[in-house]
Amino acid sequence: MNKNQNLPTSVTILVILVLFISAWNILRAFSSIVNWSVLIEFGANAPYILGTALVWSIIGIWLSVDLIRERSYAKLFGLFAGAAYYGWYWGDRLFIQSSPAPNRIFSLVFSSVFLLIYGIILYTPAIKAYLDKEYS
């Protein structure tokens, strides 16, 4: 990317969304380390919480860097990462958490709308032009 060129607004929004998810997972990782003994005491799988938090943090930061650096594969990587995160979130919520949360419908609507917005932003013409110019 040219140092004098600003990121398109849609790329900036997408990077901010991805970094929010990454920050949330960094907070999960930090909290799991700080509260390790409490998690173990109450039967939570502390290594799983730490591991998944670190994986999603790394993926989010990697995707953000790829978007900023105009990597042509960032759009496909972002699509797979978003779908994988959505799948992991629901798999974790339905099969791994010991007690189901009562707000399942709200979570389903919110996470689905968020994934839809993410996908729409990821495939806007501005992002396509921004990421595909390396082949022009």
N, CA, C and O atoms as CSV, one atom per row, in Angstrom:
chain,resi,resn,atom,element,x,y,z
A,1,MET,N,N,0.845,-1.174,0.000
A,1,MET,CA,C,0.000,0.000,0.000
A,1,MET,C,C,0.882,1.225,0.000
A,1,MET,O,O,1.887,1.272,0.709
A,2,ASN,N,N,0.521,2.200,-0.775
A,2,ASN,CA,C,1.209,3.472,-0.809
A,2,ASN,C,C,1.031,4.166,0.534
A,2,ASN,O,O,-0.088,4.279,1.034
A,3,LYS,N,N,2.136,4.633,1.123
A,3,LYS,CA,C,2.059,5.229,2.452
A,3,LYS,C,C,1.209,6.490,2.479
A,3,LYS,O,O,0.698,6.854,3.538
A,4,ASN,N,N,1.042,7.156,1.368
A,4,ASN,CA,C,0.231,8.372,1.310
A,4,ASN,C,C,-1.246,8.065,1.094
A,4,ASN,O,O,-2.092,8.951,1.211
A,5,GLN,N,N,-1.548,6.831,0.784
A,5,GLN,CA,C,-2.929,6.447,0.488
A,5,GLN,C,C,-3.629,6.007,1.774
A,5,GLN,O,O,-3.078,5.227,2.552
A,6,ASN,N,N,-4.835,6.507,1.991
A,6,ASN,CA,C,-5.630,6.096,3.141
A,6,ASN,C,C,-6.387,4.824,2.809
A,6,ASN,O,O,-6.657,4.530,1.645
A,7,LEU,N,N,-6.723,4.076,3.846
A,7,LEU,CA,C,-7.547,2.888,3.651
A,7,LEU,C,C,-8.955,3.316,3.255
A,7,LEU,O,O,-9.472,4.300,3.784
A,8,PRO,N,N,-9.581,2.588,2.330
A,8,PRO,CA,C,-10.991,2.868,2.047
A,8,PRO,C,C,-11.817,2.679,3.322
A,8,PRO,O,O,-11.465,1.875,4.186
A,9,THR,N,N,-12.907,3.421,3.428
A,9,THR,CA,C,-13.750,3.367,4.624
A,9,THR,C,C,-14.228,1.956,4.920
A,9,THR,O,O,-14.238,1.535,6.077
A,10,SER,N,N,-14.625,1.220,3.889
A,10,SER,CA,C,-15.120,-0.144,4.120
A,10,SER,C,C,-14.023,-1.057,4.670
A,10,SER,O,O,-14.297,-1.928,5.496
A,11,VAL,N,N,-12.784,-0.861,4.216
A,11,VAL,CA,C,-11.664,-1.652,4.744
A,11,VAL,C,C,-11.415,-1.277,6.204
A,11,VAL,O,O,-11.182,-2.148,7.043
A,12,THR,N,N,-11.465,0.007,6.499
A,12,THR,CA,C,-11.271,0.468,7.877
A,12,THR,C,C,-12.332,-0.120,8.792
A,12,THR,O,O,-12.013,-0.589,9.885
A,13,ILE,N,N,-13.587,-0.103,8.366
A,13,ILE,CA,C,-14.681,-0.664,9.171
A,13,ILE,C,C,-14.461,-2.156,9.385
A,13,ILE,O,O,-14.628,-2.662,10.495
A,14,LEU,N,N,-14.088,-2.853,8.324
A,14,LEU,CA,C,-13.864,-4.294,8.429
A,14,LEU,C,C,-12.708,-4.602,9.381
A,14,LEU,O,O,-12.814,-5.503,10.213
A,15,VAL,N,N,-11.627,-3.873,9.265
A,15,VAL,CA,C,-10.479,-4.081,10.160
A,15,VAL,C,C,-10.878,-3.810,11.607
A,15,VAL,O,O,-10.484,-4.553,12.506
A,16,ILE,N,N,-11.657,-2.756,11.840
A,16,ILE,CA,C,-12.109,-2.445,13.204
A,16,ILE,C,C,-12.983,-3.577,13.749
A,16,ILE,O,O,-12.824,-3.971,14.905
A,17,LEU,N,N,-13.903,-4.104,12.937
A,17,LEU,CA,C,-14.746,-5.224,13.373
A,17,LEU,C,C,-13.891,-6.432,13.751
A,17,LEU,O,O,-14.103,-7.049,14.795
A,18,VAL,N,N,-12.933,-6.761,12.902
A,18,VAL,CA,C,-12.067,-7.917,13.162
A,18,VAL,C,C,-11.213,-7.677,14.405
A,18,VAL,O,O,-11.009,-8.592,15.203
A,19,LEU,N,N,-10.718,-6.459,14.572
A,19,LEU,CA,C,-9.900,-6.166,15.752
A,19,LEU,C,C,-10.721,-6.170,17.042
A,19,LEU,O,O,-10.188,-6.500,18.102
A,20,PHE,N,N,-11.998,-5.811,16.976
A,20,PHE,CA,C,-12.866,-5.918,18.161
A,20,PHE,C,C,-12.988,-7.383,18.599
A,20,PHE,O,O,-12.889,-7.692,19.786
A,21,ILE,N,N,-13.203,-8.271,17.639
A,21,ILE,CA,C,-13.287,-9.700,17.963
A,21,ILE,C,C,-11.946,-10.188,18.507
A,21,ILE,O,O,-11.908,-10.969,19.458
A,22,SER,N,N,-10.851,-9.731,17.907
A,22,SER,CA,C,-9.517,-10.112,18.390
A,22,SER,C,C,-9.285,-9.606,19.808
A,22,SER,O,O,-8.763,-10.335,20.651
A,23,ALA,N,N,-9.669,-8.368,20.072
A,23,ALA,CA,C,-9.501,-7.801,21.419
A,23,ALA,C,C,-10.316,-8.586,22.433
A,23,ALA,O,O,-9.849,-8.838,23.544
A,24,TRP,N,N,-11.524,-8.973,22.063
A,24,TRP,CA,C,-12.358,-9.777,22.947
A,24,TRP,C,C,-11.649,-11.095,23.289
A,24,TRP,O,O,-11.669,-11.537,24.438
A,25,ASN,N,N,-11.030,-11.711,22.289
A,25,ASN,CA,C,-10.339,-12.974,22.518
A,25,ASN,C,C,-9.038,-12.794,23.282
A,25,ASN,O,O,-8.648,-13.675,24.048
A,26,ILE,N,N,-8.365,-11.679,23.090
A,26,ILE,CA,C,-7.183,-11.384,23.900
A,26,ILE,C,C,-7.599,-11.237,25.359
A,26,ILE,O,O,-6.912,-11.719,26.258
A,27,LEU,N,N,-8.720,-10.572,25.588
A,27,LEU,CA,C,-9.251,-10.437,26.944
A,27,LEU,C,C,-9.619,-11.807,27.522
A,27,LEU,O,O,-9.360,-12.069,28.696
A,28,ARG,N,N,-10.216,-12.677,26.713
A,28,ARG,CA,C,-10.526,-14.047,27.168
A,28,ARG,C,C,-9.258,-14.794,27.555
A,28,ARG,O,O,-9.222,-15.479,28.577
A,29,ALA,N,N,-8.207,-14.658,26.728
A,29,ALA,CA,C,-6.946,-15.348,27.022
A,29,ALA,C,C,-6.351,-14.836,28.325
A,29,ALA,O,O,-5.957,-15.618,29.190
A,30,PHE,N,N,-6.289,-13.523,28.455
A,30,PHE,CA,C,-5.737,-12.922,29.674
A,30,PHE,C,C,-6.551,-13.337,30.898
A,30,PHE,O,O,-5.982,-13.703,31.926
A,31,SER,N,N,-7.863,-13.283,30.793
A,31,SER,CA,C,-8.731,-13.651,31.909
A,31,SER,C,C,-8.582,-15.120,32.281
A,31,SER,O,O,-8.626,-15.475,33.459
A,32,SER,N,N,-8.408,-15.964,31.288
A,32,SER,CA,C,-8.250,-17.390,31.599
A,32,SER,C,C,-6.942,-17.652,32.333
A,32,SER,O,O,-6.882,-18.529,33.195
A,33,ILE,N,N,-5.898,-16.907,32.005
A,33,ILE,CA,C,-4.625,-17.066,32.711
A,33,ILE,C,C,-4.753,-16.551,34.143
A,33,ILE,O,O,-4.339,-17.222,35.088
A,34,VAL,N,N,-5.323,-15.365,34.298
A,34,VAL,CA,C,-5.462,-14.754,35.617
A,34,VAL,C,C,-6.376,-15.580,36.526
A,34,VAL,O,O,-6.126,-15.697,37.725
A,35,ASN,N,N,-7.424,-16.144,35.951
A,35,ASN,CA,C,-8.421,-16.877,36.738
A,35,ASN,C,C,-8.329,-18.393,36.553
A,35,ASN,O,O,-9.323,-19.102,36.711
A,36,TRP,N,N,-7.161,-18.875,36.227
A,36,TRP,CA,C,-6.960,-20.297,35.926
A,36,TRP,C,C,-7.498,-21.195,37.037
A,36,TRP,O,O,-8.264,-22.121,36.771
A,37,SER,N,N,-7.107,-20.928,38.257
A,37,SER,CA,C,-7.514,-21.804,39.367
A,37,SER,C,C,-9.026,-21.742,39.607
A,37,SER,O,O,-9.636,-22.750,39.963
A,38,VAL,N,N,-9.630,-20.574,39.415
A,38,VAL,CA,C,-11.077,-20.449,39.574
A,38,VAL,C,C,-11.796,-21.250,38.491
A,38,VAL,O,O,-12.785,-21.929,38.769
A,39,LEU,N,N,-11.302,-21.170,37.267
A,39,LEU,CA,C,-11.910,-21.939,36.179
A,39,LEU,C,C,-11.831,-23.434,36.469
A,39,LEU,O,O,-12.809,-24.160,36.290
A,40,ILE,N,N,-10.661,-23.889,36.918
A,40,ILE,CA,C,-10.487,-25.310,37.237
A,40,ILE,C,C,-11.406,-25.710,38.393
A,40,ILE,O,O,-12.033,-26.769,38.365
A,41,GLU,N,N,-11.476,-24.851,39.403
A,41,GLU,CA,C,-12.310,-25.146,40.584
A,41,GLU,C,C,-13.777,-25.350,40.206
A,41,GLU,O,O,-14.456,-26.202,40.779
A,42,PHE,N,N,-14.260,-24.576,39.249
A,42,PHE,CA,C,-15.669,-24.680,38.853
A,42,PHE,C,C,-15.886,-25.597,37.652
A,42,PHE,O,O,-16.973,-25.621,37.075
A,43,GLY,N,N,-14.864,-26.344,37.280
A,43,GLY,CA,C,-15.012,-27.361,36.248
A,43,GLY,C,C,-14.927,-26.863,34.820
A,43,GLY,O,O,-15.256,-27.602,33.892
A,44,ALA,N,N,-14.497,-25.640,34.621
A,44,ALA,CA,C,-14.333,-25.131,33.253
A,44,ALA,C,C,-13.027,-25.667,32.672
A,44,ALA,O,O,-12.081,-25.945,33.409
A,45,ASN,N,N,-12.984,-25.806,31.388
A,45,ASN,CA,C,-11.801,-26.311,30.704
A,45,ASN,C,C,-10.877,-25.130,30.387
A,45,ASN,O,O,-10.938,-24.565,29.295
A,46,ALA,N,N,-10.036,-24.768,31.334
A,46,ALA,CA,C,-9.166,-23.597,31.198
A,46,ALA,C,C,-8.221,-23.687,29.993
A,46,ALA,O,O,-8.061,-22.694,29.283
A,47,PRO,N,N,-7.590,-24.845,29.736
A,47,PRO,CA,C,-6.724,-24.923,28.543
A,47,PRO,C,C,-7.494,-24.685,27.243
A,47,PRO,O,O,-6.978,-24.051,26.322
A,48,TYR,N,N,-8.715,-25.187,27.167
A,48,TYR,CA,C,-9.555,-24.968,25.982
A,48,TYR,C,C,-9.874,-23.481,25.817
A,48,TYR,O,O,-9.781,-22.941,24.715
A,49,ILE,N,N,-10.248,-22.829,26.906
A,49,ILE,CA,C,-10.574,-21.397,26.841
A,49,ILE,C,C,-9.355,-20.604,26.401
A,49,ILE,O,O,-9.456,-19.753,25.517
A,50,LEU,N,N,-8.209,-20.870,27.004
A,50,LEU,CA,C,-6.981,-20.173,26.627
A,50,LEU,C,C,-6.602,-20.465,25.180
A,50,LEU,O,O,-6.270,-19.551,24.425
A,51,GLY,N,N,-6.650,-21.729,24.797
A,51,GLY,CA,C,-6.253,-22.114,23.435
A,51,GLY,C,C,-7.122,-21.488,22.360
A,51,GLY,O,O,-6.611,-20.942,21.382
A,52,THR,N,N,-8.439,-21.567,22.539
A,52,THR,CA,C,-9.321,-20.991,21.516
A,52,THR,C,C,-9.190,-19.469,21.475
A,52,THR,O,O,-9.249,-18.864,20.404
A,53,ALA,N,N,-9.012,-18.861,22.636
A,53,ALA,CA,C,-8.837,-17.402,22.668
A,53,ALA,C,C,-7.569,-16.993,21.927
A,53,ALA,O,O,-7.579,-16.016,21.179
A,54,LEU,N,N,-6.488,-17.723,22.125
A,54,LEU,CA,C,-5.239,-17.406,21.428
A,54,LEU,C,C,-5.358,-17.633,19.928
A,54,LEU,O,O,-4.887,-16.818,19.135
A,55,VAL,N,N,-5.984,-18.735,19.539
A,55,VAL,CA,C,-6.153,-19.030,18.110
A,55,VAL,C,C,-6.951,-17.927,17.429
A,55,VAL,O,O,-6.537,-17.426,16.383
A,56,TRP,N,N,-8.105,-17.534,18.010
A,56,TRP,CA,C,-8.940,-16.513,17.380
A,56,TRP,C,C,-8.274,-15.135,17.421
A,56,TRP,O,O,-8.491,-14.322,16.523
A,57,SER,N,N,-7.484,-14.867,18.432
A,57,SER,CA,C,-6.736,-13.599,18.482
A,57,SER,C,C,-5.731,-13.531,17.343
A,57,SER,O,O,-5.637,-12.521,16.645
A,58,ILE,N,N,-4.987,-14.605,17.163
A,58,ILE,CA,C,-3.964,-14.650,16.108
A,58,ILE,C,C,-4.607,-14.555,14.730
A,58,ILE,O,O,-4.129,-13.810,13.875
A,59,ILE,N,N,-5.685,-15.300,14.507
A,59,ILE,CA,C,-6.364,-15.259,13.209
A,59,ILE,C,C,-6.883,-13.850,12.922
A,59,ILE,O,O,-6.738,-13.356,11.804
A,60,GLY,N,N,-7.480,-13.206,13.911
A,60,GLY,CA,C,-8.014,-11.856,13.712
A,60,GLY,C,C,-6.923,-10.834,13.416
A,60,GLY,O,O,-7.079,-9.997,12.526
A,61,ILE,N,N,-5.841,-10.898,14.143
A,61,ILE,CA,C,-4.736,-9.962,13.901
A,61,ILE,C,C,-4.123,-10.228,12.532
A,61,ILE,O,O,-3.804,-9.292,11.799
A,62,TRP,N,N,-3.959,-11.492,12.188
A,62,TRP,CA,C,-3.406,-11.863,10.887
A,62,TRP,C,C,-4.302,-11.337,9.764
A,62,TRP,O,O,-3.806,-10.762,8.795
A,63,LEU,N,N,-5.610,-11.528,9.888
A,63,LEU,CA,C,-6.541,-11.036,8.872
A,63,LEU,C,C,-6.489,-9.516,8.777
A,63,LEU,O,O,-6.504,-8.970,7.673
A,64,SER,N,N,-6.429,-8.833,9.893
A,64,SER,CA,C,-6.359,-7.366,9.880
A,64,SER,C,C,-5.104,-6.883,9.152
A,64,SER,O,O,-5.161,-5.957,8.342
A,65,VAL,N,N,-3.990,-7.511,9.447
A,65,VAL,CA,C,-2.734,-7.137,8.778
A,65,VAL,C,C,-2.826,-7.411,7.280
A,65,VAL,O,O,-2.389,-6.594,6.470
A,66,ASP,N,N,-3.396,-8.564,6.910
A,66,ASP,CA,C,-3.546,-8.891,5.489
A,66,ASP,C,C,-4.443,-7.893,4.771
A,66,ASP,O,O,-4.170,-7.533,3.626
A,67,LEU,N,N,-5.508,-7.441,5.425
A,67,LEU,CA,C,-6.380,-6.432,4.818
A,67,LEU,C,C,-5.646,-5.108,4.653
A,67,LEU,O,O,-5.740,-4.476,3.601
A,68,ILE,N,N,-4.927,-4.687,5.666
A,68,ILE,CA,C,-4.197,-3.415,5.591
A,68,ILE,C,C,-3.104,-3.474,4.532
A,68,ILE,O,O,-2.853,-2.486,3.842
A,69,ARG,N,N,-2.458,-4.616,4.400
A,69,ARG,CA,C,-1.363,-4.778,3.428
A,69,ARG,C,C,-1.850,-5.140,2.033
A,69,ARG,O,O,-1.043,-5.435,1.151
A,70,GLU,N,N,-3.162,-5.120,1.827
A,70,GLU,CA,C,-3.768,-5.343,0.517
A,70,GLU,C,C,-3.494,-6.733,-0.052
A,70,GLU,O,O,-3.328,-6.872,-1.264
A,71,ARG,N,N,-3.444,-7.733,0.767
A,71,ARG,CA,C,-3.215,-9.093,0.283
A,71,ARG,C,C,-4.454,-9.556,-0.479
A,71,ARG,O,O,-5.571,-9.460,0.027
A,72,SER,N,N,-4.254,-10.051,-1.682
A,72,SER,CA,C,-5.390,-10.426,-2.526
A,72,SER,C,C,-6.192,-11.584,-1.939
A,72,SER,O,O,-7.391,-11.689,-2.197
A,73,TYR,N,N,-5.564,-12.443,-1.167
A,73,TYR,CA,C,-6.262,-13.587,-0.577
A,73,TYR,C,C,-7.027,-13.203,0.693
A,73,TYR,O,O,-7.732,-14.043,1.252
A,74,ALA,N,N,-6.907,-11.962,1.162
A,74,ALA,CA,C,-7.525,-11.550,2.430
A,74,ALA,C,C,-9.047,-11.689,2.395
A,74,ALA,O,O,-9.666,-11.998,3.413
A,75,LYS,N,N,-9.647,-11.463,1.231
A,75,LYS,CA,C,-11.103,-11.568,1.124
A,75,LYS,C,C,-11.550,-13.014,1.356
A,75,LYS,O,O,-12.496,-13.256,2.106
A,76,LEU,N,N,-10.883,-13.967,0.724
A,76,LEU,CA,C,-11.226,-15.378,0.901
A,76,LEU,C,C,-10.876,-15.844,2.315
A,76,LEU,O,O,-11.651,-16.570,2.938
A,77,PHE,N,N,-9.730,-15.435,2.813
A,77,PHE,CA,C,-9.327,-15.765,4.180
A,77,PHE,C,C,-10.345,-15.196,5.170
A,77,PHE,O,O,-10.720,-15.861,6.135
A,78,GLY,N,N,-10.786,-13.968,4.922
A,78,GLY,CA,C,-11.782,-13.340,5.786
A,78,GLY,C,C,-13.112,-14.073,5.759
A,78,GLY,O,O,-13.766,-14.217,6.792
A,79,LEU,N,N,-13.513,-14.534,4.588
A,79,LEU,CA,C,-14.763,-15.285,4.462
A,79,LEU,C,C,-14.692,-16.587,5.256
A,79,LEU,O,O,-15.609,-16.910,6.010
A,80,PHE,N,N,-13.605,-17.327,5.084
A,80,PHE,CA,C,-13.445,-18.588,5.813
A,80,PHE,C,C,-13.310,-18.349,7.318
A,80,PHE,O,O,-13.873,-19.098,8.115
A,81,ALA,N,N,-12.570,-17.315,7.710
A,81,ALA,CA,C,-12.386,-17.018,9.132
A,81,ALA,C,C,-13.722,-16.638,9.776
A,81,ALA,O,O,-14.024,-17.076,10.886
A,82,GLY,N,N,-14.518,-15.823,9.081
A,82,GLY,CA,C,-15.825,-15.432,9.613
A,82,GLY,C,C,-16.757,-16.615,9.764
A,82,GLY,O,O,-17.424,-16.753,10.789
A,83,ALA,N,N,-16.810,-17.476,8.749
A,83,ALA,CA,C,-17.664,-18.660,8.812
A,83,ALA,C,C,-17.172,-19.628,9.890
A,83,ALA,O,O,-17.976,-20.225,10.606
A,84,ALA,N,N,-15.855,-19.782,10.002
A,84,ALA,CA,C,-15.291,-20.675,11.025
A,84,ALA,C,C,-15.575,-20.146,12.429
A,84,ALA,O,O,-15.895,-20.919,13.332
A,85,TYR,N,N,-15.460,-18.834,12.614
A,85,TYR,CA,C,-15.727,-18.254,13.929
A,85,TYR,C,C,-17.200,-18.439,14.306
A,85,TYR,O,O,-17.520,-18.781,15.444
A,86,TYR,N,N,-18.075,-18.212,13.350
A,86,TYR,CA,C,-19.508,-18.408,13.573
A,86,TYR,C,C,-19.786,-19.873,13.954
A,86,TYR,O,O,-20.520,-20.146,14.904
A,87,GLY,N,N,-19.199,-20.794,13.210
A,87,GLY,CA,C,-19.373,-22.216,13.499
A,87,GLY,C,C,-18.794,-22.607,14.848
A,87,GLY,O,O,-19.409,-23.366,15.598
A,88,TRP,N,N,-17.610,-22.088,15.157
A,88,TRP,CA,C,-17.008,-22.385,16.463
A,88,TRP,C,C,-17.874,-21.816,17.580
A,88,TRP,O,O,-18.117,-22.494,18.579
A,89,TYR,N,N,-18.343,-20.581,17.425
A,89,TYR,CA,C,-19.153,-19.945,18.458
A,89,TYR,C,C,-20.372,-20.806,18.781
A,89,TYR,O,O,-20.668,-21.057,19.950
A,90,TRP,N,N,-21.078,-21.258,17.742
A,90,TRP,CA,C,-22.287,-22.041,17.978
A,90,TRP,C,C,-21.983,-23.459,18.436
A,90,TRP,O,O,-22.726,-24.019,19.241
A,91,GLY,N,N,-20.913,-24.041,17.941
A,91,GLY,CA,C,-20.510,-25.357,18.425
A,91,GLY,C,C,-20.137,-25.306,19.896
A,91,GLY,O,O,-20.517,-26.178,20.677
A,92,ASP,N,N,-19.391,-24.278,20.262
A,92,ASP,CA,C,-18.999,-24.093,21.660
A,92,ASP,C,C,-20.230,-23.854,22.527
A,92,ASP,O,O,-20.361,-24.437,23.604
A,93,ARG,N,N,-21.102,-23.025,22.070
A,93,ARG,CA,C,-22.298,-22.652,22.849
A,93,ARG,C,C,-23.245,-23.832,23.041
A,93,ARG,O,O,-23.823,-23.997,24.115
A,94,LEU,N,N,-23.405,-24.655,22.002
A,94,LEU,CA,C,-24.379,-25.744,22.070
A,94,LEU,C,C,-23.811,-27.039,22.647
A,94,LEU,O,O,-24.534,-27.797,23.293
A,95,PHE,N,N,-22.510,-27.301,22.417
A,95,PHE,CA,C,-21.979,-28.620,22.775
A,95,PHE,C,C,-20.906,-28.611,23.858
A,95,PHE,O,O,-20.645,-29.651,24.462
A,96,ILE,N,N,-20.283,-27.478,24.117
A,96,ILE,CA,C,-19.164,-27.470,25.051
A,96,ILE,C,C,-19.504,-26.768,26.357
A,96,ILE,O,O,-19.102,-27.230,27.425
A,97,GLN,N,N,-20.227,-25.676,26.292
A,97,GLN,CA,C,-20.580,-24.973,27.529
A,97,GLN,C,C,-21.460,-25.867,28.387
A,97,GLN,O,O,-22.361,-26.542,27.890
A,98,SER,N,N,-21.178,-25.857,29.692
A,98,SER,CA,C,-21.890,-26.767,30.584
A,98,SER,C,C,-23.342,-26.354,30.833
A,98,SER,O,O,-24.193,-27.214,31.056
A,99,SER,N,N,-23.631,-25.073,30.798
A,99,SER,CA,C,-25.015,-24.649,31.035
A,99,SER,C,C,-25.468,-23.749,29.895
A,99,SER,O,O,-24.828,-22.734,29.619
A,100,PRO,N,N,-26.552,-24.103,29.236
A,100,PRO,CA,C,-27.020,-23.281,28.124
A,100,PRO,C,C,-27.532,-21.922,28.608
A,100,PRO,O,O,-28.225,-21.819,29.620
A,101,ALA,N,N,-27.175,-20.910,27.870
A,101,ALA,CA,C,-27.631,-19.559,28.195
A,101,ALA,C,C,-29.088,-19.407,27.759
A,101,ALA,O,O,-29.494,-20.001,26.760
A,102,PRO,N,N,-29.874,-18.627,28.486
A,102,PRO,CA,C,-31.298,-18.489,28.163
A,102,PRO,C,C,-31.571,-17.591,26.953
A,102,PRO,O,O,-32.708,-17.537,26.484
A,103,ASN,N,N,-30.582,-16.900,26.449
A,103,ASN,CA,C,-30.812,-15.936,25.370
A,103,ASN,C,C,-30.411,-16.506,24.011
A,103,ASN,O,O,-29.822,-15.793,23.197
A,104,ARG,N,N,-30.713,-17.752,23.757
A,104,ARG,CA,C,-30.292,-18.423,22.528
A,104,ARG,C,C,-30.851,-17.745,21.274
A,104,ARG,O,O,-30.123,-17.594,20.292
A,105,ILE,N,N,-32.109,-17.337,21.279
A,105,ILE,CA,C,-32.708,-16.716,20.086
A,105,ILE,C,C,-32.054,-15.364,19.808
A,105,ILE,O,O,-31.722,-15.061,18.662
A,106,PHE,N,N,-31.868,-14.557,20.841
A,106,PHE,CA,C,-31.188,-13.277,20.662
A,106,PHE,C,C,-29.790,-13.502,20.096
A,106,PHE,O,O,-29.385,-12.815,19.158
A,107,SER,N,N,-29.053,-14.452,20.655
A,107,SER,CA,C,-27.697,-14.724,20.188
A,107,SER,C,C,-27.684,-15.206,18.743
A,107,SER,O,O,-26.810,-14.826,17.964
A,108,LEU,N,N,-28.650,-16.039,18.388
A,108,LEU,CA,C,-28.730,-16.527,17.012
A,108,LEU,C,C,-28.988,-15.372,16.051
A,108,LEU,O,O,-28.322,-15.266,15.022
A,109,VAL,N,N,-29.935,-14.515,16.371
A,109,VAL,CA,C,-30.246,-13.373,15.511
A,109,VAL,C,C,-29.041,-12.427,15.433
A,109,VAL,O,O,-28.636,-12.022,14.343
A,110,PHE,N,N,-28.473,-12.079,16.587
A,110,PHE,CA,C,-27.360,-11.132,16.603
A,110,PHE,C,C,-26.152,-11.680,15.857
A,110,PHE,O,O,-25.573,-10.970,15.035
A,111,SER,N,N,-25.756,-12.918,16.120
A,111,SER,CA,C,-24.572,-13.465,15.461
A,111,SER,C,C,-24.800,-13.647,13.961
A,111,SER,O,O,-23.878,-13.452,13.169
A,112,SER,N,N,-26.009,-14.016,13.565
A,112,SER,CA,C,-26.307,-14.173,12.137
A,112,SER,C,C,-26.309,-12.829,11.417
A,112,SER,O,O,-25.772,-12.715,10.315
A,113,VAL,N,N,-26.906,-11.815,12.030
A,113,VAL,CA,C,-26.901,-10.470,11.429
A,113,VAL,C,C,-25.475,-9.938,11.359
A,113,VAL,O,O,-25.084,-9.344,10.354
A,114,PHE,N,N,-24.693,-10.146,12.420
A,114,PHE,CA,C,-23.303,-9.695,12.425
A,114,PHE,C,C,-22.510,-10.377,11.312
A,114,PHE,O,O,-21.733,-9.719,10.621
A,115,LEU,N,N,-22.695,-11.696,11.127
A,115,LEU,CA,C,-22.008,-12.421,10.064
A,115,LEU,C,C,-22.445,-11.916,8.691
A,115,LEU,O,O,-21.621,-11.790,7.786
A,116,LEU,N,N,-23.723,-11.628,8.533
A,116,LEU,CA,C,-24.230,-11.100,7.271
A,116,LEU,C,C,-23.621,-9.730,6.961
A,116,LEU,O,O,-23.175,-9.489,5.839
A,117,ILE,N,N,-23.600,-8.842,7.943
A,117,ILE,CA,C,-23.002,-7.517,7.751
A,117,ILE,C,C,-21.519,-7.646,7.418
A,117,ILE,O,O,-21.011,-6.970,6.523
A,118,TYR,N,N,-20.836,-8.514,8.142
A,118,TYR,CA,C,-19.412,-8.766,7.896
A,118,TYR,C,C,-19.201,-9.238,6.453
A,118,TYR,O,O,-18.317,-8.740,5.756
A,119,GLY,N,N,-20.011,-10.196,6.013
A,119,GLY,CA,C,-19.890,-10.710,4.653
A,119,GLY,C,C,-20.199,-9.657,3.595
A,119,GLY,O,O,-19.535,-9.597,2.561
A,120,ILE,N,N,-21.206,-8.831,3.854
A,120,ILE,CA,C,-21.550,-7.765,2.908
A,120,ILE,C,C,-20.399,-6.768,2.800
A,120,ILE,O,O,-20.008,-6.379,1.700
A,121,ILE,N,N,-19.862,-6.359,3.941
A,121,ILE,CA,C,-18.736,-5.410,3.919
A,121,ILE,C,C,-17.532,-6.044,3.227
A,121,ILE,O,O,-16.842,-5.382,2.451
A,122,LEU,N,N,-17.278,-7.316,3.502
A,122,LEU,CA,C,-16.129,-8.010,2.918
A,122,LEU,C,C,-16.209,-8.055,1.399
A,122,LEU,O,O,-15.182,-8.077,0.722
A,123,TYR,N,N,-17.425,-8.068,0.862
A,123,TYR,CA,C,-17.579,-8.165,-0.587
A,123,TYR,C,C,-18.102,-6.888,-1.243
A,123,TYR,O,O,-18.703,-6.943,-2.316
A,124,THR,N,N,-17.878,-5.740,-0.604
A,124,THR,CA,C,-18.242,-4.476,-1.246
A,124,THR,C,C,-17.310,-4.217,-2.421
A,124,THR,O,O,-16.177,-4.699,-2.428
A,125,PRO,N,N,-17.769,-3.468,-3.407
A,125,PRO,CA,C,-16.898,-3.141,-4.545
A,125,PRO,C,C,-15.617,-2.416,-4.131
A,125,PRO,O,O,-14.574,-2.610,-4.755
A,126,ALA,N,N,-15.678,-1.592,-3.099
A,126,ALA,CA,C,-14.482,-0.865,-2.659
A,126,ALA,C,C,-13.410,-1.826,-2.162
A,126,ALA,O,O,-12.229,-1.641,-2.455
A,127,ILE,N,N,-13.807,-2.847,-1.414
A,127,ILE,CA,C,-12.821,-3.816,-0.930
A,127,ILE,C,C,-12.308,-4.668,-2.083
A,127,ILE,O,O,-11.119,-4.980,-2.144
A,128,LYS,N,N,-13.191,-5.042,-2.993
A,128,LYS,CA,C,-12.756,-5.799,-4.174
A,128,LYS,C,C,-11.724,-5.008,-4.960
A,128,LYS,O,O,-10.680,-5.545,-5.331
A,129,ALA,N,N,-12.005,-3.736,-5.216
A,129,ALA,CA,C,-11.054,-2.907,-5.961
A,129,ALA,C,C,-9.752,-2.736,-5.185
A,129,ALA,O,O,-8.669,-2.768,-5.770
A,130,TYR,N,N,-9.853,-2.557,-3.891
A,130,TYR,CA,C,-8.682,-2.345,-3.035
A,130,TYR,C,C,-7.778,-3.588,-3.018
A,130,TYR,O,O,-6.556,-3.471,-3.110
A,131,LEU,N,N,-8.382,-4.770,-2.899
A,131,LEU,CA,C,-7.591,-5.983,-2.806
A,131,LEU,C,C,-7.180,-6.561,-4.154
A,131,LEU,O,O,-6.174,-7.265,-4.242
A,132,ASP,N,N,-7.938,-6.276,-5.195
A,132,ASP,CA,C,-7.649,-6.860,-6.503
A,132,ASP,C,C,-6.729,-6.004,-7.368
A,132,ASP,O,O,-6.364,-6.418,-8.469
A,133,LYS,N,N,-6.347,-4.813,-6.890
A,133,LYS,CA,C,-5.533,-3.955,-7.756
A,133,LYS,C,C,-4.133,-4.482,-7.953
A,133,LYS,O,O,-3.427,-4.021,-8.850
A,134,GLU,N,N,-3.705,-5.442,-7.138
A,134,GLU,CA,C,-2.386,-6.010,-7.324
A,134,GLU,C,C,-2.321,-6.798,-8.636
A,134,GLU,O,O,-1.233,-7.024,-9.166
A,135,TYR,N,N,-3.487,-7.221,-9.166
A,135,TYR,CA,C,-3.540,-7.941,-10.435
A,135,TYR,C,C,-3.887,-7.042,-11.613
A,135,TYR,O,O,-3.878,-7.507,-12.753
A,136,SER,N,N,-4.197,-5.751,-11.372
A,136,SER,CA,C,-4.608,-4.882,-12.465
A,136,SER,C,C,-3.429,-4.394,-13.256
A,136,SER,O,O,-3.599,-3.646,-14.218
